[in-house]
Structures are given as structure tokens and as C-alpha cells.
Amino acid sequence: MNERDFERFNTNYEIQEGEDGCWLWTDKPTTYGYGCMRINKKQQKAHRISLYHHTQDAESFNNPKILARHSCRNRHCVNPQHLSWGTSKENMNDKIRDGTLRNGERHSQSKLTETQVREIRTRIDELHKDLAIEYGVTQSAISLIIHNKTWKHI
């Protein structure tokens, strides 16, 4: 990343007033809501660019297994003081700690409600195939629910 890229980066966020001091990305976000821009013909997440520029940690920046984690939990934020390098596991632990993990009904891909999961767990003697048809999910989804492999928070 060169200085011209970083100058372009600096035109794409606004510093939020107030105590939290997030720098909010104003350019087009990815489908997951993160800011992004093209660097060297490759799409990069804006918060990774910001953290790299301020830490100069090329090893972390170039490692796809290392994430730029948000302490403010705001995916639009590119304030390097709100960012740190870390693993996927550390990021997941942050989400659990902060209560921002989207699981169960809060997950965008969820087809079931917590009430339905509780009902399924009371009907363990019925065929998984029949339950799957009734609830509009796969047999494996039913099995995972019954064996407490998914929806563990219930």
C-alpha cells in the first residue's frame, strides 16, 4: 500500500463526535457491512487497511487467518485505536463476551425459533425425517438439535 492509496483511504471516513470516537467508513460497504477499497487490484477491508497503516504489521495484514478486530463492535469503524490484530477464535470470544454473537433466532440464516427447537427436543422419539418435513429443515439439522450440537444456548 502506497501513500496515494492511504490518501484515498483518508477521504472515505468521517470522525464521529462524542466519547466513542469511531471513524465511520462513508464509501460503499461490502455485503457484510464492512468498508472496503481496492488496493493493488485486490479488494481489501477498510479496517484492515487502517490497522496496517498504523501498525505497519505486514505479516498480520497479509495473513488471511489474522483478523482486524473491533473493540467498539462497529463494523463501519476504521479508527486504529479501536482495532487490533487477532485470530478468529479471539474475535468469536469477543462476540460472546459482548453479547453480539448472532446465534439462534438472531442469526440471519435461522429457519427455526427457540420455541420450535424446544418442541423438537421434546419429540426425540419421532423420526427425524418426519420432524424435518414438518419444520422445513434437513434431517441432519434435526439430529444436531436433538443431540445438542446446535442451539446449545437453549
Accessible surface in RSA format (square Angstrom, percent):
REM  Atomic radii and reference values for relative SASA: ProtOr
REM  Chains: A
REM  Algorithm: Lee & Richards
REM  Probe-radius: 1.40
REM  Slices: 20
REM RES _ NUM      All-atoms   Total-Side   Main-Chain    Non-polar    All polar
REM                ABS   REL    ABS   REL    ABS   REL    ABS   REL    ABS   REL
RES MET A   1    61.76  32.0   2.84   1.9  58.92 140.3   4.76   4.0  56.99  75.5
RES ASN A   2    84.48  58.3  73.46  71.0  11.02  26.5  41.32  99.5  43.15  41.7
RES GLU A   3   115.46  66.3 111.50  84.4   3.96   9.4  61.71 119.4  53.75  43.9
RES ARG A   4   189.50  79.6 184.71  94.2   4.79  11.4  64.04  87.5 125.46  76.0
RES ASP A   5    15.34  10.7  15.34  15.3   0.00   0.0   0.00   0.0  15.34  15.3
RES PHE A   6    18.91   9.5  18.91  11.7   0.00   0.0  18.91  11.5   0.00   0.0
RES GLU A   7   110.67  63.5 106.58  80.6   4.10   9.8  40.15  77.7  70.52  57.6
RES ARG A   8   102.19  42.9  96.08  49.0   6.11  14.6  60.47  82.6  41.72  25.3
RES PHE A   9     0.23   0.1   0.23   0.1   0.00   0.0   0.23   0.1   0.00   0.0
RES ASN A  10    60.32  41.6  44.86  43.4  15.46  37.2  18.75  45.1  41.57  40.2
RES THR A  11   106.78  75.9  74.85  75.9  31.93  76.1  72.58  97.5  34.20  51.7
RES ASN A  12    23.94  16.5  23.91  23.1   0.03   0.1   0.03   0.1  23.91  23.1
RES TYR A  13    41.07  19.2  25.70  14.6  15.37  40.0   6.55   4.9  34.52  42.6
RES GLU A  14   118.62  68.1 113.53  85.9   5.09  12.1  40.01  77.4  78.61  64.2
RES ILE A  15   107.66  61.3  86.99  64.8  20.67  49.8  86.99  62.6  20.67  56.1
RES GLN A  16    67.49  37.7  56.99  41.7  10.50  25.0  21.14  45.0  46.35  35.2
RES GLU A  17   158.47  91.0 140.04 105.9  18.42  43.9  66.89 129.4  91.58  74.8
RES GLY A  18    62.14  76.6   0.00   N/A  62.14  76.6  36.60 100.4  25.54  57.2
RES GLU A  19   187.04 107.4 145.37 110.0  41.66  99.2  67.67 130.9 119.37  97.5
RES ASP A  20    78.59  55.1  61.56  61.3  17.03  40.3  40.19  94.6  38.40  38.3
RES GLY A  21    18.16  22.4   0.00   N/A  18.16  22.4  17.45  47.9   0.71   1.6
RES CYS A  22     2.96   2.2   2.96   3.3   0.00   0.0   0.00   0.0   2.96   3.2
RES TRP A  23    47.94  19.2  47.94  23.2   0.00   0.0  40.63  21.7   7.31  11.9
RES LEU A  24    49.22  27.4  49.22  35.2   0.00   0.0  49.22  34.6   0.00   0.0
RES TRP A  25    15.77   6.3   1.61   0.8  14.15  33.2   1.61   0.9  14.15  23.0
RES THR A  26    75.02  53.4  38.53  39.1  36.49  87.0  35.36  47.5  39.66  59.9
RES ASP A  27    64.72  45.3  54.82  54.6   9.91  23.4   6.67  15.7  58.05  57.9
RES LYS A  28   161.23  78.7 151.53  93.0   9.70  23.1  99.84  89.9  61.39  65.4
RES PRO A  29    66.46  48.4  53.02  48.3  13.43  48.8  53.02  43.8  13.43  83.5
RES THR A  30    36.29  25.8  23.27  23.6  13.02  31.0  31.05  41.7   5.24   7.9
RES THR A  31   139.07  98.9  97.52  98.9  41.55  99.0  92.51 124.3  46.57  70.4
RES TYR A  32   158.63  74.1 151.27  86.1   7.36  19.2 108.25  81.3  50.38  62.1
RES GLY A  33    17.09  21.1   0.00   N/A  17.09  21.1  16.44  45.1   0.65   1.5
RES TYR A  34    41.42  19.3  41.42  23.6   0.00   0.0  13.47  10.1  27.95  34.5
RES GLY A  35     1.71   2.1   0.00   N/A   1.71   2.1   0.21   0.6   1.50   3.4
RES CYS A  36    12.86   9.7   8.93  10.0   3.93   9.2   0.46   1.2  12.40  13.4
RES MET A  37    10.16   5.3   3.44   2.3   6.72  16.0  10.16   8.6   0.00   0.0
RES ARG A  38   130.70  54.9 124.44  63.4   6.27  14.9  47.76  65.3  82.94  50.3
RES ILE A  39     7.22   4.1   5.41   4.0   1.81   4.4   5.86   4.2   1.35   3.7
RES ASN A  40   117.93  81.3  85.38  82.5  32.55  78.4  36.22  87.2  81.72  79.0
RES LYS A  41   190.13  92.8 166.12 101.9  24.00  57.2 110.03  99.0  80.09  85.3
RES LYS A  42   130.78  63.8 128.44  78.8   2.35   5.6  78.95  71.1  51.84  55.2
RES GLN A  43    92.81  51.9  75.70  55.3  17.11  40.7  39.98  85.1  52.83  40.1
RES GLN A  44    27.05  15.1  24.13  17.6   2.92   6.9   2.95   6.3  24.10  18.3
RES LYS A  45    83.39  40.7  81.63  50.1   1.76   4.2  35.17  31.7  48.22  51.4
RES ALA A  46     0.06   0.1   0.06   0.1   0.00   0.0   0.06   0.1   0.00   0.0
RES HIS A  47     9.43   5.2   9.16   6.4   0.27   0.7   0.31   0.3   9.12  10.6
RES ARG A  48    28.29  11.9  28.29  14.4   0.00   0.0  16.10  22.0  12.19   7.4
RES ILE A  49     0.00   0.0   0.00   0.0   0.00   0.0   0.00   0.0   0.00   0.0
RES SER A  50     0.00   0.0   0.00   0.0   0.00   0.0   0.00   0.0   0.00   0.0
RES LEU A  51     5.67   3.2   5.67   4.1   0.00   0.0   5.67   4.0   0.00   0.0
RES TYR A  52    35.44  16.5  35.44  20.2   0.00   0.0   6.74   5.1  28.70  35.4
RES HIS A  53    43.67  23.9  37.01  25.7   6.67  17.1  12.61  13.0  31.07  36.2
RES HIS A  54    88.03  48.1  53.65  37.3  34.38  88.0  40.77  42.0  47.26  55.0
RES THR A  55    65.33  46.5  36.07  36.6  29.26  69.7  43.16  58.0  22.16  33.5
RES GLN A  56   114.02  63.8  92.77  67.8  21.25  50.6  52.64 112.0  61.38  46.6
RES ASP A  57    48.30  33.8  41.73  41.5   6.56  15.5  17.56  41.3  30.74  30.7
RES ALA A  58    44.10  40.5  41.50  64.0   2.60   5.9  41.51  58.4   2.59   6.9
RES GLU A  59   147.05  84.4 132.47 100.2  14.58  34.7  54.56 105.5  92.49  75.5
RES SER A  60    16.14  13.6  14.92  19.9   1.22   2.8   1.22   2.6  14.92  20.9
RES PHE A  61    25.03  12.5  18.02  11.2   7.01  18.2  18.02  10.9   7.01  20.1
RES ASN A  62   107.37  74.0  79.70  77.0  27.68  66.6  32.91  79.2  74.46  72.0
RES ASN A  63    52.85  36.4  49.08  47.4   3.77   9.1  10.93  26.3  41.91  40.5
RES PRO A  64   121.93  88.9  93.21  85.0  28.72 104.4 102.52  84.6  19.41 120.6
RES LYS A  65   167.01  81.5 154.62  94.9  12.39  29.5 104.27  93.9  62.73  66.8
RES ILE A  66    36.58  20.8  36.58  27.2   0.00   0.0  36.58  26.3   0.00   0.0
RES LEU A  67    56.13  31.3  55.72  39.9   0.40   1.0  56.13  39.4   0.00   0.0
RES ALA A  68     7.94   7.3   0.00   0.0   7.94  18.1   0.00   0.0   7.94  21.0
RES ARG A  69    47.58  20.0  45.88  23.4   1.70   4.0   4.03   5.5  43.55  26.4
RES HIS A  70    13.98   7.6  11.93   8.3   2.05   5.2   3.40   3.5  10.59  12.3
RES SER A  71    84.52  71.4  55.65  74.3  28.87  66.5  52.81 112.5  31.71  44.4
RES CYS A  72    41.53  31.4   9.58  10.7  31.94  75.1  21.49  54.5  20.03  21.6
RES ARG A  73    67.55  28.4  36.55  18.6  31.01  73.8  27.46  37.5  40.09  24.3
RES ASN A  74    40.22  27.7  35.64  34.4   4.58  11.0  14.16  34.1  26.06  25.2
RES ARG A  75    96.65  40.6  92.53  47.2   4.12   9.8  26.22  35.8  70.43  42.7
RES HIS A  76    76.81  42.0  76.57  53.2   0.24   0.6  44.36  45.7  32.44  37.7
RES CYS A  77     0.00   0.0   0.00   0.0   0.00   0.0   0.00   0.0   0.00   0.0
RES VAL A  78     2.03   1.3   2.03   1.8   0.00   0.0   2.03   1.8   0.00   0.0
RES ASN A  79    10.05   6.9  10.05   9.7   0.00   0.0   0.00   0.0  10.05   9.7
RES PRO A  80    19.86  14.5  12.01  10.9   7.85  28.5  12.28  10.1   7.57  47.1
RES GLN A  81   162.10  90.6 128.56  94.0  33.55  79.9  42.89  91.3 119.21  90.4
RES HIS A  82    26.95  14.7  26.13  18.2   0.82   2.1  12.83  13.2  14.12  16.4
RES LEU A  83    14.28   8.0   0.00   0.0  14.28  35.9   1.57   1.1  12.71  34.2
RES SER A  84    52.50  44.4  49.04  65.4   3.47   8.0  40.41  86.1  12.09  16.9
RES TRP A  85    44.67  17.9  25.09  12.1  19.58  46.0  25.20  13.4  19.48  31.6
RES GLY A  86     6.32   7.8   0.00   N/A   6.32   7.8   6.32  17.3   0.00   0.0
RES THR A  87    58.95  41.9  58.95  59.8   0.00   0.0  55.90  75.1   3.06   4.6
RES SER A  88    68.95  58.3  66.53  88.8   2.42   5.6  34.52  73.5  34.43  48.2
RES LYS A  89   152.42  74.4 144.63  88.7   7.79  18.6 100.84  90.8  51.57  54.9
RES GLU A  90    74.88  43.0  73.31  55.5   1.57   3.7  26.26  50.8  48.61  39.7
RES ASN A  91    25.95  17.9  25.95  25.1   0.00   0.0   0.87   2.1  25.08  24.2
RES MET A  92    81.69  42.3  80.42  53.2   1.27   3.0  77.79  66.1   3.90   5.2
RES ASN A  93    75.06  51.8  71.11  68.7   3.95   9.5  23.51  56.6  51.56  49.8
RES ASP A  94    10.47   7.3  10.47  10.4   0.00   0.0   0.63   1.5   9.84   9.8
RES LYS A  95    53.73  26.2  53.73  33.0   0.00   0.0  14.53  13.1  39.20  41.8
RES ILE A  96   105.38  60.0  89.00  66.3  16.38  39.5  91.95  66.2  13.42  36.4
RES ARG A  97   167.68  70.4 131.39  67.0  36.29  86.4  79.73 109.0  87.95  53.3
RES ASP A  98    55.34  38.8  24.13  24.0  31.21  73.8  16.83  39.6  38.51  38.4
RES GLY A  99    47.18  58.2   0.00   N/A  47.18  58.2  33.81  92.8  13.38  30.0
RES THR A 100    55.46  39.4  44.65  45.3  10.81  25.8  45.54  61.2   9.92  15.0
RES LEU A 101    46.93  26.1  44.89  32.1   2.04   5.1  44.89  31.5   2.04   5.5
RES ARG A 102   144.75  60.8 136.49  69.6   8.26  19.7  33.17  45.3 111.58  67.6
RES ASN A 103    58.22  40.1  53.51  51.7   4.71  11.3  21.97  52.9  36.25  35.0
RES GLY A 104    10.54  13.0   0.00   N/A  10.54  13.0   1.76   4.8   8.78  19.7
RES GLU A 105    90.23  51.8  67.17  50.8  23.06  54.9  21.10  40.8  69.14  56.4
RES ARG A 106   128.26  53.9 112.49  57.3  15.77  37.5  65.35  89.3  62.91  38.1
RES HIS A 107    80.57  44.0  76.26  53.0   4.31  11.0  42.77  44.1  37.80  44.0
RES SER A 108   102.63  86.7  62.60  83.5  40.03  92.2  55.13 117.4  47.50  66.5
RES GLN A 109   137.63  77.0 120.23  87.9  17.40  41.4  42.57  90.6  95.06  72.1
RES SER A 110    40.41  34.1   5.18   6.9  35.23  81.1  14.24  30.3  26.17  36.7
RES LYS A 111   155.94  76.1 119.98  73.6  35.96  85.6  80.15  72.1  75.79  80.7
RES LEU A 112    10.52   5.9   6.24   4.5   4.28  10.8   6.95   4.9   3.57   9.6
RES THR A 113    59.02  42.0  59.02  59.8   0.00   0.0  56.09  75.3   2.93   4.4
RES GLU A 114    53.60  30.8  53.60  40.5   0.00   0.0   5.06   9.8  48.54  39.6
RES THR A 115    84.50  60.1  82.69  83.8   1.81   4.3  51.68  69.4  32.83  49.6
RES GLN A 116    54.67  30.6  54.67  40.0   0.00   0.0  10.51  22.4  44.16  33.5
RES VAL A 117     0.00   0.0   0.00   0.0   0.00   0.0   0.00   0.0   0.00   0.0
RES ARG A 118   123.70  51.9 120.33  61.3   3.37   8.0  56.47  77.2  67.23  40.7
RES GLU A 119    74.55  42.8  71.58  54.2   2.97   7.1  31.89  61.7  42.66  34.8
RES ILE A 120     0.00   0.0   0.00   0.0   0.00   0.0   0.00   0.0   0.00   0.0
RES ARG A 121    51.94  21.8  38.60  19.7  13.34  31.8  36.44  49.8  15.50   9.4
RES THR A 122   110.76  78.8  76.24  77.3  34.52  82.3  73.02  98.1  37.73  57.0
RES ARG A 123    62.72  26.3  57.65  29.4   5.07  12.1  30.15  41.2  32.57  19.7
RES ILE A 124    97.86  55.7  81.82  61.0  16.05  38.7  81.82  58.9  16.05  43.5
RES ASP A 125   142.18  99.6 106.82 106.3  35.36  83.6  39.36  92.6 102.82 102.5
RES GLU A 126    72.62  41.7  62.69  47.4   9.93  23.6  35.60  68.9  37.02  30.2
RES LEU A 127   122.38  68.2 117.82  84.3   4.56  11.5 119.97  84.3   2.40   6.5
RES HIS A 128    51.32  28.0  47.32  32.9   4.00  10.2  26.37  27.2  24.95  29.0
RES LYS A 129   116.94  57.1 115.54  70.9   1.40   3.3  58.98  53.1  57.96  61.7
RES ASP A 130    73.12  51.2  67.49  67.2   5.63  13.3  23.33  54.9  49.79  49.7
RES LEU A 131     0.28   0.2   0.28   0.2   0.00   0.0   0.28   0.2   0.00   0.0
RES ALA A 132     4.85   4.5   4.36   6.7   0.50   1.1   4.36   6.1   0.50   1.3
RES ILE A 133   129.09  73.5 107.44  80.0  21.65  52.2 114.56  82.5  14.53  39.4
RES GLU A 134   104.88  60.2  68.74  52.0  36.14  86.1  41.26  79.8  63.62  51.9
RES TYR A 135    25.24  11.8   9.46   5.4  15.78  41.1  12.65   9.5  12.59  15.5
RES GLY A 136    50.54  62.3   0.00   N/A  50.54  62.3  37.03 101.6  13.51  30.2
RES VAL A 137    23.57  15.5   8.00   7.2  15.57  37.5  13.67  11.9   9.90  26.9
RES THR A 138    86.95  61.8  80.56  81.7   6.39  15.2  81.18 109.0   5.77   8.7
RES GLN A 139    96.22  53.8  91.61  67.0   4.61  11.0  23.80  50.7  72.42  54.9
RES SER A 140    70.59  59.6  63.22  84.4   7.37  17.0  46.70  99.4  23.89  33.5
RES ALA A 141    29.01  26.7  25.26  39.0   3.75   8.5  28.92  40.7   0.09   0.2
RES ILE A 142     0.00   0.0   0.00   0.0   0.00   0.0   0.00   0.0   0.00   0.0
RES SER A 143    33.61  28.4  33.55  44.8   0.07   0.2  12.10  25.8  21.51  30.1
RES LEU A 144    75.31  41.9  74.94  53.6   0.37   0.9  75.31  52.9   0.00   0.0
RES ILE A 145     2.64   1.5   2.64   2.0   0.00   0.0   2.64   1.9   0.00   0.0
RES ILE A 146    32.00  18.2  12.30   9.2  19.70  47.5  12.30   8.9  19.70  53.5
RES HIS A 147   111.23  60.8  92.58  64.4  18.64  47.7  67.10  69.2  44.13  51.3
RES ASN A 148    79.41  54.8  72.13  69.7   7.29  17.5  20.87  50.2  58.54  56.6
RES LYS A 149   130.95  63.9 117.13  71.9  13.82  32.9  60.33  54.3  70.62  75.2
RES THR A 150    51.59  36.7  46.92  47.6   4.68  11.1  49.24  66.1   2.35   3.5
RES TRP A 151    39.60  15.9  28.05  13.6  11.55  27.1  11.99   6.4  27.61  44.8
RES LYS A 152   145.38  70.9 121.87  74.8  23.51  56.0  65.53  59.0  79.84  85.0
RES HIS A 153    91.26  49.9  47.29  32.9  43.97 112.5  56.72  58.5  34.54  40.2
RES ILE A 154    48.69  27.7   8.46   6.3  40.23  97.0  34.93  25.2  13.75  37.3
END  Absolute sums over single chains surface
CHAIN  1 A    10291.9       8443.1       1848.8       5317.0       4974.9
END  Absolute sums over all chains
TOTAL         10291.9       8443.1       1848.8       5317.0       4974.9
